Amino acid sequence: MKIGVIGPGAIGMLFAFYLQKAGASVTIYTRSMEQAEHISRFGISCNLDGQVETQFPDAVPLGAIAIEDDYVFVAVKQYDIGLVLPHLQRTQARFVFLQNGMGHLSLLQNMQQKCIAVGIVEHGARKETAGSFVHTGMGVTKLGILAGEEEFQALLPLFQAPYFPMLVEKNWEEVLRSKLIVNACINPLTALYRVQNGVLLANPAFHNAMKQVFSEVIFVLDEKEERWEHVCNVCRKTAENQSSMLTDVKLGRETEIDAIIGYLLMQAEKQNKQVPLLAFLQQSIKGLAP
């Protein structure tokens, strides 16, 4: 089976590594020729619990060749989807989009392809170099199928390993909302305070701030207070992790603040709801990583 992975960040390398290991013929599509040459020469190395293993997928810059894969995992940040879509329109592959937030759903629903899914990734991964990453936390990928359900069944045997499972989630919109709530409560605050996830629970002042953010999030989404326990559980399980938003801020890269908090602000505006703390977070993160 031929698998394409667009985007050689931490999540892109995670999928390229494990799918190649599972027996697929993987091509990872990079932003630059330099990235492609590095991966072609040295492979992709995964550090899991101190054990390092390397796989050697093909690597080419996106646009250099026609995409002829059976399945394509789109692992770019949400703000880059617009740059990728023109390349996707030229192929009839089945697509799995791996972005945070929910702002991209309208784009996906307008695509002409007949087989489209979203992947909710609950693994932890941190990019180390152009061709290496640390698998910081084992989780699961939940697959929500927007169109072409039967076409994705052939993909599932590649996710049989206990360290890289996939579940088909019938109520995928609910799963996306749950992840959105978690991301909105944890990511911006860790980026603003420059702390690992667990500090939001350990520091009483940060803990109170997270609860206030949570209150505005569920106000916008019309959700229940019971969601709070899930947010705390995720924060506890990923206590030693550094959020992707904090990593982006430290490296001076664009963040996914618009994909997460920006989406909530748009929903709040539609409902004429006031959420000043969410607006503050959006502007603060934009100030740190313009």
N, C-alpha and C positions, 0 to 999 in steps of 0.2 A: 504494500500500500504506500502511495506517495503522499507525504504530508508536507505542507508548507507552513512556516512560522514567520510572520512579519513582525520584525522588531527584536533586536538582540539585547534588550534590557534584562533585568533579573527574571521576570516572568517568561519572557520569550526564550531565554536560555534554559530555564527550568523545563519548559515543554519540549524544546528541541532535544535536550539531553535525554529525558526519560522516554520520549517516543522513539528516538533512535535506539535506545537500549532495549525497548520492547520489540524491536524488529522492523519498524517502519523505515522507509527510505525518506529521510528528512532533508529538506532544503530550508535554510534560514536566510531570510531576505533582510539585508542590512541597509543602513542609511548611506554608507560610504564604501568605496573600494577598499580602503585601509582596514575597515572592520572585517570585510569579507575575506581578505587575504590573511588576516591574523587567525580567524577561525579555521580557514582552510588549512593553514600550516600547523596550528597548535591544538585544534579541536576546542570542545567546550568541556571544562572541568567543573565537576560538582563536589563541593565539600559538605559531607553529611556526617555530623558527629566526629569530625576530625579525620574521616576517611575520604581520600580524594580519588575520584575516578574520572576518566576522560572518554568522551564519545566524539566521533568525527562525522558530523553531518556535512552535507554540501553547504556552501555559503556563497551568495552572490548579492550584489547591490540590487535593491528593488528597482525594477524597470529595465534592468540589463537584459533579461530574458522574459519570454512569455510565461505566465503562471499556468502550469499544466498539472497541478497536484489534484489528488482526489479530495482532500480536505485542507483548508487553510485556517490556521489559528492567527487571529489578528491581535497582536500583543503590544501595540503602540498605545501611548496615552490618549485619552479621549480627545484632547485638543488637536491631535494629529490625524484623526480619522478622515477628515476632509482631504488631506494630502494623499491618503492611501486609496480612497474610494475609486478614483479614476483607473487605477491599476486593477481593481477588483471587477470592474464592469466588463472587462475583456475576457473573463473566464466564467465557466459554468461550474466551478468547484463548489463544494459545500463549505460554508463559512461559520467559524465560531469566534465571536468577539469577546475579548477578555478584559473589558474596561471597568473601572470603578464608576459609581454614579449611575444615573438613569437618563441623563440628557441626550444620549446618543440613540435611544430607542426609536425616536421619530425618524431618524436617518435610516436606520435599518429596515423599518417597516416600509420605507419608500424604495428600497432596492428592488431591482427587477429579478434577481436570482430567486430560485424556488426553494432553496435549502439554506436556512439561516438560523443560527442559534447563538445564545449568549452563554458564557461560562463564568460562573461565580467561583473565584479561586480563593480557597481558604488556607493555602500554603503560605509559609513565610519564606521569602528569598531575598538575598542581598547581593547585588552585583559587586564583584571585586575588581575585575579587569575586563578588557574587551572580550575575553573568552573564558571567564571563570565566574562562578557565583557560589554563595553559601546557602544551602538549604536549611534555613534557620528554624523552620517549624513544619512538621508534616501535617497535612490536612486532607481535604477532599476538594475535587472540582465538581460543582453541581451544574449540570447542563440543562438549560432552559431552551426548548425548541420553539422558535417563532413560526417556522414553516418547513415542511418536508420531514416530518417525524421519522418515517420509515427509513429515510436515507442515512440517518445517523446511527442506526443499529450496528453497522459494520465497524464503526469506530470504537465501540465499547471494549472489544477484546484487547486493545492496546493499553487499557487502564485496569488490568487485573492485578498488578503488583500492589502489595499492601501499603507501600510507601508513596503510591501515586494513583489512588483510585478515582473513579468518576461515577457519579450517580445522576440518573435522569430525574429531574425535578419537575413534576407536573405543575405545581404552583410556583413557577419560577419568578413571577412578578413579586410575590410575597418574599422570596429569598433575596431578590434585589433590593427591596425596601428595607429588609432587615440589615443587609450589609451597608446600605446607605446610611442608616441610623448610626451604626457602629463607626463608620468612617467619619461621619460628620462630628461625632462626639470626641473621637480620639485624635485623628490626624491633624486638624488645625491647631489644637492645643499643644500637642507635642512639638509641632513646628514652631509655635510661638514661644514656648517655654524652653525649647532645646533640650528635651528630656526623653528618655525611653518610655514606652507605653505604661509600664508598671508604676512609674512615679505619679501618674495621675490618680492612682488609688492610694499610694503611700503618703502623699503630701495632702494634708487636710484642706488647704486653700485651693489647690488644683482640683481636688476631688469635688469641692463645692462648685467650682467653675464648670467642671464637666457636667454636673447635675443641672446647672442652669442652661447650658447649651442643649442638653437633652430635652429639657422642658420646652424650649422653643422649637426643636425639631419635631417632637410629637404633636405640638400645637399645629404646625404647618401640615403635617401628614395625617392629622386626626387619628393618632395612634394612642395606645394605652400605656399607662405607667409601668405595666408589667415588663415592658421592653427594657427597662433599666437594668434588671438583673442580667439580661443577656449581654448588654454593653459591658457591665462589670466583669462578667465571666470571660469575655474575649480579652479585655484589658489584662486580666489576671493570667490567662493562658499565654499571652504574648508579652509578658512583663519585661522580658529582656530584649524585645525587638525595638528597632528604630523604624518609625513609620516612613513610608516612601515620601511623604510630604516633607518630613524633616530632612531626609536625605537630599531632596531637591532644593530645599532652602539653603542647606549647607554648601551645596555645589553651585548655587546661583542659577539653577535651572528653573524653567517655567513649571509651576505646580498644577495639580488637578483641582485647585480650589473652586474654579468655576463649574467643574463637572459635579462637584459634591455640594458645596455651600451655595454656589450660584444657582444650581437647579432648585434648591429649597427656596431661595429668595424669589425666583420666578413664580414658584407655586404660591408663595405668600402674597405676592403682588396680585395674582389672579383672584385671590380670596380676600383681598384687602385686609390682610393680617399684618400686624406690626411685630417684627422680630429684630430688635436693635442689636442684640448680641451676635446674631448670625451675620448681620451687615458689618459689624465691627470686625469680626473674624475674617471675612472676605477681604476687606480693605487692608487689614494688618498683614495678611499673608502676601497680598499683592505688593505691599510696600517692601516686604523682605525679599521677595523673589519676583521682580517685575517681568 
